[in-house]
Amino acid sequence: MTNLRTDLLHKTTTDLVRGYQGIVIEDLNVKGMVKNHHLARAISRQSWADFRRQLEYKSEMHGRDLVVANRFYPSTKTCSGCGAVKPVALSERVYKCPICGLTTDRDFNAAINLSRLRAGSSDVKPVEMEALASGCIAGETAVCEVGTELGQFCPSF
Ligand SMILES: [Zn+2]
């Protein structure tokens, strides 16, 4: 299992770096997420640490723009259509904006918000797996988000 996980991590990070000039990942509180029983199965703290470390050195090697979003950046709560921010429960898989009416997949919405961080240069750098799993890749920027769906996509994580 360790070899499979290591192999998967290397292939995934290599594909990301080869395929995209810009990569955005979230600096998530993985420790806190692992404490959550609902998320614990899907996330291994070590795997995510390795994932990020590999992206960092491979991006450096290949001259890619790796952006790591501040963990307090509200990627999920922000409407990618109008910029409104609202609370979103973990169980809400569809983002519905009460202001502009935008209705879209929760992770796709977050991925769009994160992809915009690459253009603006604030104190961010991030990466989200769900977006990749569902093919939600915005432009040339790959966005990887740690979330509950990852366990379904990559059981060995
Ligand atoms: Zn909106």
Residues whose N, C-alpha, C, O or C-beta is under 5 A from the ligand:
A	BS01	ZN	C79 G81 C82 G83 A84 C97 I99 C100 G101 L102
